[in-house]
Amino acid sequence: MRHGGDLGEAIEAFGGKTEEWLDLSTGINPHAYPYDALLTAEDWARLPSASRQTDLLQAARTAYAVPKPLSLVAAPGTQVLISLLPDCLPAGHVHILGPTYASHAHAWTRAGHDLTEANTFEGLLQGLKTSPGHVVLVNPNNPDGRKFKPAAVLALAQHLRTTGHVLIIDEAFSDCLPELSLLPHLTREHNVLVLRSFGKFYGLAGLRLGFLAGPANFCGALVMKLDSWAISGPAVAIGTKALSDTSWRQAMQVQLSKEMDSLMSVLSSNGLDIIGHTPLFVLTETANATALHQALARQRIWTRRFDHSPTRLRFGLPNSMDGLLRLARTLAGLLPLP
């Protein structure tokens, strides 16, 4: 399964050194939370205590506005949670709104669940009428940035409650768009599981930290599967501090939105059609997406292409104004492609 961010693939195919590349293939914040001064020798030398893990969960509960009746689980990245979730639910039919993050379909299929993928929210609702089942929804969606209002998603959750099924919402990119989060609207009666990624918004994907909020019985099953000390000491320390830093979070939300506006201006001014976006990535469409991906790679700029959509190319944020200007100059020299 191809994911963004693998510069090893880029270097193997097109050469160069890591520092020569402008990596736009991920939706990870290029401005990482300042972590250098946060760690102590104890964070590395000792297993994280129960009290420090509780502090991490409380920081996440506040940052994500998790209602008190819901339980919260920390894991070494949401990827782990995505792979474990299907084993916590009885085998049955699963509806996914796609195209979306491919690991969801892979995990449910591997666990033996029947899978239906709808291309629209309306198509998803129609499918549930003929084949009741669980639903997986990514909001905002990756890679096209489709956004679903909480009222519509909450109505879906209430419908699934009447049929005894579960709604799994992946809110990996909602830190930038907190108004989309369903978490503040949930009660203990909702059969809803919400995934939250730490690394994307805080620019620390290598830390491997993610969360799941939901009813106690589901979260308890996940805790049993994760077992003891699933989160490293450094992840507990950095995660607790970063999630508690309200000022940094609010300032970064504003900064990322402005930087995305500048990136979209560069892309559209060079003839690329904007399909959708979040403050961390933008999806474009062009008939020569594969050729453009390769032409940019030869200039040491790595973008995200998709096997299921050969006319589409996704761009993450450059890490600086110099990076944005480099992209602008390169696109102006390449487009239109012959």
C-alpha positions as CSV (number, residue, x, y, z in Angstrom):
1,M,0.0,0.0,0.0
2,R,1.5,3.3,-1.1
3,H,1.5,6.2,1.4
4,G,3.0,9.7,1.1
5,G,6.2,10.7,2.6
6,D,8.5,7.9,1.4
7,L,11.4,9.8,0.1
8,G,13.3,6.5,-0.3
9,E,11.0,5.7,-3.2
10,A,11.7,9.1,-4.7
11,I,15.5,8.9,-4.3
12,E,15.6,5.3,-5.7
13,A,13.7,6.4,-8.8
14,F,15.1,9.9,-9.4
15,G,18.3,10.2,-7.4
16,G,19.5,13.0,-5.2
17,K,20.0,13.3,-1.5
18,T,17.3,13.8,1.2
19,E,18.2,17.4,1.8
20,E,17.8,18.2,-1.9
21,W,14.2,17.2,-2.0
22,L,11.1,19.4,-1.4
23,D,8.6,16.8,0.0
24,L,5.0,17.8,-0.7
25,S,3.7,14.2,-0.6
26,T,2.2,14.2,2.9
27,G,-0.5,16.1,4.8
28,I,1.8,16.6,7.7
29,N,2.4,20.1,9.1
30,P,5.9,21.2,8.0
31,H,6.2,23.4,11.1
32,A,6.6,20.9,13.9
33,Y,5.8,21.7,17.5
34,P,9.0,22.8,19.3
35,Y,9.9,19.7,21.3
36,D,13.7,19.9,21.8
37,A,13.6,21.2,25.3
38,L,10.7,19.0,26.5
39,L,12.4,15.7,27.2
40,T,14.3,14.6,30.3
41,A,16.5,11.6,30.9
42,E,13.6,10.0,32.8
43,D,11.4,10.1,29.6
44,W,13.9,7.8,27.9
45,A,15.0,5.7,30.9
46,R,11.8,4.8,32.6
47,L,8.4,3.4,31.6
48,P,5.8,6.1,31.7
49,S,3.9,6.0,35.0
50,A,0.1,5.6,35.2
51,S,-0.2,9.2,36.4
52,R,1.7,10.6,33.4
53,Q,-0.4,8.6,31.0
54,T,-3.5,10.0,32.7
55,D,-2.1,13.5,32.2
56,L,-1.7,12.8,28.5
57,L,-5.3,11.5,28.2
58,Q,-6.6,14.6,30.1
59,A,-4.7,16.9,27.8
60,A,-6.1,15.1,24.7
61,R,-9.6,15.1,26.2
62,T,-9.5,18.9,26.6
63,A,-7.8,19.7,23.3
64,Y,-10.3,17.5,21.3
65,A,-13.3,18.5,23.4
66,V,-14.1,14.9,24.3
67,P,-17.3,14.7,26.4
68,K,-16.9,13.3,29.9
69,P,-19.2,10.2,29.2
70,L,-16.9,9.0,26.4
71,S,-13.8,7.0,27.0
72,L,-10.5,7.8,25.4
73,V,-7.6,5.5,24.3
74,A,-4.1,6.5,23.4
75,A,-2.1,4.4,20.9
76,P,1.2,4.5,19.0
77,G,-0.5,6.2,16.0
78,T,-4.0,6.0,14.5
79,Q,-2.7,3.5,12.0
80,V,-2.5,0.9,14.8
81,L,-6.1,1.8,15.8
82,I,-7.3,1.4,12.3
83,S,-5.8,-2.0,12.1
84,L,-7.3,-3.2,15.4
85,L,-10.8,-1.7,15.2
86,P,-12.2,-4.4,12.8
87,D,-11.3,-7.1,15.3
88,C,-13.3,-5.4,18.0
89,L,-16.6,-5.6,16.1
90,P,-18.5,-8.6,14.9
91,A,-18.1,-9.5,11.2
92,G,-20.6,-7.9,9.0
93,H,-21.2,-5.3,6.3
94,V,-19.1,-2.1,6.3
95,H,-19.8,1.0,4.2
96,I,-17.0,3.4,3.4
97,L,-17.3,6.8,1.8
98,G,-14.5,6.9,-0.8
99,P,-12.1,7.3,-2.4
100,T,-10.4,7.9,0.9
101,Y,-7.5,6.8,3.1
102,A,-6.9,3.2,1.7
103,S,-5.9,1.7,5.1
104,H,-9.5,1.7,6.2
105,A,-10.8,-0.6,3.5
106,H,-7.7,-2.8,3.8
107,A,-8.1,-3.3,7.5
108,W,-11.8,-4.2,7.3
109,T,-11.4,-6.5,4.3
110,R,-8.5,-8.3,6.0
111,A,-10.7,-8.9,9.1
112,G,-13.3,-10.6,7.0
113,H,-16.0,-7.9,6.8
114,D,-17.9,-7.4,3.6
115,L,-17.2,-3.9,2.1
116,T,-19.2,-1.4,0.0
117,E,-17.7,1.9,-1.1
118,A,-19.9,4.8,-2.0
119,N,-18.7,7.9,-3.8
120,T,-21.2,10.4,-2.3
121,F,-22.8,10.9,1.1
122,E,-26.2,10.4,-0.5
123,G,-25.0,7.2,-2.0
124,L,-23.8,6.0,1.4
125,L,-27.2,6.6,2.9
126,Q,-28.9,4.8,0.1
127,G,-26.6,1.8,0.5
128,L,-27.5,1.6,4.2
129,K,-31.2,1.2,3.3
130,T,-30.5,-2.1,1.4
131,S,-27.5,-3.4,3.4
132,P,-27.4,-2.2,7.0
133,G,-23.9,-2.1,8.5
134,H,-21.2,-0.1,10.1
135,V,-19.9,3.1,8.4
136,V,-16.4,4.5,8.0
137,L,-16.3,8.2,7.3
138,V,-13.2,10.4,7.0
139,N,-13.9,14.1,7.8
140,P,-12.4,16.1,6.3
141,N,-11.8,13.5,3.7
142,N,-8.3,12.5,2.5
143,P,-7.4,13.1,-0.3
144,D,-10.1,15.3,-1.7
145,G,-10.8,17.5,1.3
146,R,-14.6,16.9,1.3
147,K,-16.2,18.2,4.4
148,F,-19.3,17.0,6.2
149,K,-21.2,19.2,8.7
150,P,-21.7,17.8,12.2
151,A,-25.5,17.9,11.9
152,A,-25.5,15.6,8.9
153,V,-23.0,13.2,10.5
154,L,-24.9,13.2,13.8
155,A,-28.1,12.3,11.9
156,L,-26.2,9.4,10.4
157,A,-25.0,8.3,13.8
158,Q,-28.5,8.4,15.2
159,H,-29.7,6.2,12.3
160,L,-26.9,3.6,12.9
161,R,-27.9,3.5,16.6
162,T,-31.4,2.3,15.6
163,T,-29.9,-0.5,13.5
164,G,-27.3,-1.5,16.1
165,H,-24.3,-0.5,14.0
166,V,-21.3,1.7,14.6
167,L,-20.0,4.9,13.0
168,I,-16.3,5.2,12.8
169,I,-15.1,8.7,12.0
170,D,-11.5,9.5,11.1
171,E,-10.9,13.1,12.1
172,A,-7.1,13.0,11.3
173,F,-7.2,16.5,9.7
174,S,-9.8,18.2,11.8
175,D,-7.3,19.9,14.2
176,C,-7.2,22.5,11.5
177,L,-11.0,22.6,11.2
178,P,-12.3,22.0,14.7
179,E,-15.8,23.1,13.7
180,L,-16.1,19.8,11.8
181,S,-15.5,17.6,14.8
182,L,-18.4,15.5,15.9
183,L,-16.9,14.9,19.4
184,P,-18.5,17.9,21.2
185,H,-21.9,16.7,20.0
186,L,-21.7,13.1,21.2
187,T,-23.2,11.4,24.2
188,R,-22.7,7.9,25.8
189,E,-25.8,6.7,23.8
190,H,-24.1,7.2,20.4
191,N,-22.4,4.2,18.8
192,V,-19.6,6.4,17.4
193,L,-15.8,5.9,17.5
194,V,-13.7,8.9,16.6
195,L,-10.0,8.7,15.6
196,R,-7.7,11.7,16.2
197,S,-4.2,11.9,14.9
198,F,-1.6,13.8,16.8
199,G,1.3,13.7,14.4
200,K,-0.3,15.4,11.4
201,F,-1.2,18.8,12.9
202,Y,1.7,18.9,15.3
203,G,4.1,18.0,12.6
204,L,5.6,15.0,14.6
205,A,4.4,12.0,12.6
206,G,7.5,10.1,13.7
207,L,6.5,10.3,17.4
208,R,3.6,7.8,16.6
209,L,0.7,9.0,18.8
210,G,-3.0,8.8,18.1
211,F,-6.3,8.6,20.0
212,L,-9.7,7.0,19.8
213,A,-12.8,8.3,21.7
214,G,-16.0,6.3,22.1
215,P,-18.2,4.2,24.3
216,A,-16.4,2.5,27.2
217,N,-17.0,-1.1,25.9
218,F,-15.3,-0.4,22.6
219,C,-12.4,1.5,24.2
220,G,-11.9,-1.2,26.8
221,A,-11.6,-3.8,24.1
222,L,-8.9,-1.7,22.4
223,V,-7.0,-1.2,25.6
224,M,-6.9,-5.0,26.1
225,K,-5.4,-5.4,22.6
226,L,-2.9,-2.6,23.1
227,D,-1.8,-4.0,26.5
228,S,0.6,-2.2,28.8
229,W,2.9,0.8,27.9
230,A,1.6,1.2,24.3
231,I,2.9,4.8,24.3
232,S,6.5,5.6,24.8
233,G,7.8,8.0,27.5
234,P,8.9,10.6,24.9
235,A,5.4,10.5,23.2
236,V,3.7,10.9,26.6
237,A,5.8,13.9,27.5
238,I,5.7,15.7,24.2
239,G,2.0,14.9,23.6
240,T,0.9,16.2,27.0
241,K,2.8,19.5,26.5
242,A,1.7,20.1,22.9
243,L,-1.9,19.2,23.4
244,S,-2.0,21.6,26.4
245,D,-0.6,24.5,24.4
246,T,-3.7,26.3,23.4
247,S,-1.9,29.4,22.1
248,W,0.3,27.4,19.8
249,R,-2.7,25.5,18.4
250,Q,-4.7,28.6,17.7
251,A,-1.8,30.4,16.1
252,M,-0.9,27.4,13.9
253,Q,-4.5,27.1,12.7
254,V,-4.4,30.6,11.4
255,Q,-0.9,30.2,9.9
256,L,-1.7,27.0,8.0
257,S,-4.8,28.5,6.5
258,K,-2.9,31.4,5.2
259,E,-0.1,29.2,3.8
260,M,-2.7,27.0,2.1
261,D,-4.2,30.0,0.4
262,S,-0.8,30.9,-1.0
263,L,-0.2,27.4,-2.2
264,M,-3.5,27.1,-3.9
265,S,-2.9,30.5,-5.6
266,V,0.4,29.1,-7.0
267,L,-1.2,25.9,-8.3
268,S,-4.3,27.6,-9.9
269,S,-2.2,30.3,-11.5
270,N,-0.3,27.6,-13.2
271,G,-3.4,26.0,-14.7
272,L,-4.1,23.2,-12.1
273,D,-7.7,22.7,-11.2
274,I,-8.4,22.6,-7.4
275,I,-10.6,19.7,-6.5
276,G,-10.6,20.2,-2.7
277,H,-8.4,21.0,0.2
278,T,-7.8,21.2,3.9
279,P,-5.2,23.5,5.5
280,L,-2.6,20.7,5.2
281,F,-3.1,19.4,1.6
282,V,-4.8,20.3,-1.7
283,L,-5.9,17.9,-4.4
284,T,-5.6,19.0,-8.0
285,E,-6.6,17.6,-11.3
286,T,-4.8,17.7,-14.6
287,A,-4.9,15.3,-17.6
288,N,-1.1,14.9,-17.3
289,A,-0.9,14.2,-13.6
290,T,1.5,11.3,-13.9
291,A,3.7,13.2,-16.3
292,L,3.7,16.2,-14.0
293,H,4.5,14.1,-11.0
294,Q,7.5,12.7,-12.8
295,A,8.6,16.0,-14.1
296,L,8.5,17.6,-10.7
297,A,10.4,14.6,-9.3
298,R,13.2,15.1,-11.7
299,Q,13.4,18.6,-10.1
300,R,13.5,17.0,-6.7
301,I,9.9,17.9,-5.8
302,W,7.9,15.0,-4.5
303,T,4.1,15.0,-4.8
304,R,1.4,12.4,-4.1
305,R,-0.2,10.5,-7.0
306,F,-3.0,8.0,-6.9
307,D,-3.4,4.7,-8.7
308,H,-7.2,5.0,-8.5
309,S,-7.2,8.6,-9.9
310,P,-4.5,9.0,-12.6
311,T,-5.6,12.6,-13.3
312,R,-5.2,13.8,-9.8
313,L,-2.2,15.0,-7.8
314,R,-2.0,16.0,-4.2
315,F,0.3,18.7,-2.8
316,G,1.2,19.2,0.9
317,L,2.4,22.5,2.3
318,P,6.0,23.6,1.5
319,N,8.1,24.1,4.7
320,S,9.0,27.7,3.9
321,M,8.4,30.6,1.6
322,D,11.6,29.6,-0.3
323,G,10.0,26.2,-0.8
324,L,6.8,27.8,-2.2
325,L,8.8,30.0,-4.5
326,R,10.8,27.0,-5.7
327,L,7.5,25.2,-6.5
328,A,6.1,28.2,-8.3
329,R,9.3,28.6,-10.5
330,T,9.4,24.9,-11.3
331,L,5.7,24.7,-12.3
332,A,6.0,27.8,-14.4
333,G,8.9,26.2,-16.3
334,L,7.1,22.9,-16.7
335,L,3.5,23.9,-17.6
336,P,1.8,23.4,-19.9
337,L,3.2,20.0,-20.5
338,P,3.5,18.9,-24.1
